[in-house]
């Protein structure tokens, strides 16, 4: 055992989820093109819009979580740790 501890990259989870989302959107776009609902030119916009909505949602979720932690810290008695 080398003794070096590695800490997980905090940005790895959103990147992983975004990658899965992108692949899912590509598969969905392919299906929609096959069915004639989208044209092949529209797929890039479809995938971009899906990734944008995910990124916006993730950002809002992170800000909401940070605001909850801040509120809990402000309302906690002095010297009391918050979860």
VENJODA-V322650 format. One line per field, one symbol per residue. ss: DSSP state (@ for helix, = for strand, . for the rest). phi: phi as a letter, one per 40 degrees, with the letter a starting at -180 (. if undefined). psi: psi as a letter, one per 20 degrees, with the letter a starting at -180 (. if undefined). A space follows every 10 residues. Layout:
ss=???
phi=???
psi=???
//
This chain:
ss=.......... .@@@@@@@@@ @@@@@@@@@@ @@@@.....@ @@@@@@@@@@ @@@@@@@@@@ @@@@@@@@@@ @@@@@..... ...
phi=.cgccbbccc cccccccccc cdcccccccc cccccgcbcc cccccccccc cccccccccc cccccccccc cccccccdgc cbc
psi=phipppqqph ihghggghgg gghghggggg ghghijhqrh hihghggggg hggggggggh gghgghhggg ghhhiqqpip qq.
//
